[in-house]
């Protein structure tokens, strides 16, 4: 499991370490909040297109080769910006990193499910989410230190080395899990399976949580700089978000496995906490940033392991890669859509209005679910 945890750490550290430091350190590449939103969404946009493709490929040829190949490609894309430091190559490197992550991220999720019994999926996905959250935590903080010491090029160089090292580790330590025989599936069969509430509900929750997480990492530093915080202090403040998610995820997974928490209750609570965090982010000064980050982290920490465990429980084993890839597509739509939504609203009004709009959307989700489940005439 350790190389899979390391793969989760790599994608989280790379995505958020760079995202948290683009606003003030991209040397002319970021000229407005809308451009910043585009750069944040580019990584995830590549994943939106490719994750279902690589998830299906993992089911067909096995998840391990897709995992290793994606890590190698991530290292190569990171090295690209180290060699060619310019605004145009920054966009190309982020696109390459996103395409590579679309291969190794759903493959790692599928392997987490395949290598653990169903009764321990909560714990397994909680642990996987914990190490991803460590990546989210260290990304803004350590990323800020690296950018302060050597610019974005140093951060990309560290990511290139990290991706290559984890690829070698996975090649040597992850067991080969052969693909399972699969019944023939038509496009109609796939559409029915993806339209099932057992898939849609956890995927929508994961998308909402990821949207909030991406906005928090990408835009709370902007609020921090407006409050007079420096680079390292801003990174440390935003890292509170990921630290709270890291603490909550393993506990939520264990509570699910032991029957002390249901997916519906946990996910609903998580969405409401995350919405409250967006509201707190509109408060002035450092206190609003810290409280908002803590609530967003706790909310996403509840949603993530419960959502993935629910998906694994409702999916045939031979289709895990496809399901995880499709679910990751939903997450990346949130990851890309969240920053674009907030950036668009902020460009027309203020950043606080952007936080507020996303917060309302998050809070409405549990309400709509409750209305839909309410018996007629009740």
Buried (B, 14 or more C-beta within 10 A) or exposed (E): BEBBBBBBBBBBBBBBBBBBBBBBBBEEBBEEBEBBBBBBBBBBBBBBEBBBBBBBBBBEEBBBBBBBBBBBBBBBBBBBBBEEBEBEBBBBBBBBBBBBBBBBBBBBBBBBBBBBEEEBBBBBBBBBBBBBBBBBBBBBBBBBBBBBEEBBBBBBBBBBEBBBBBBEBBBEEBEEBEEEEEEEBEEEEBEEBBEEEEBEBBBBBBBBBBBBBBBBBBBBBBBBBEBEBEBBBBBBBBBBBBBBBBBBBBBBBBBBBEEEBEBBEBBBBBBBBBBBBBBBBBBEEBEBBBBBBBBBBBBBBBBBBBBBBBBBBBBEEBBBBBBBBBBBBBBBBBBBBBBBBBBBBBBEEEBBBBBBBBBEBBBEBBEEBEEEEEEEEE
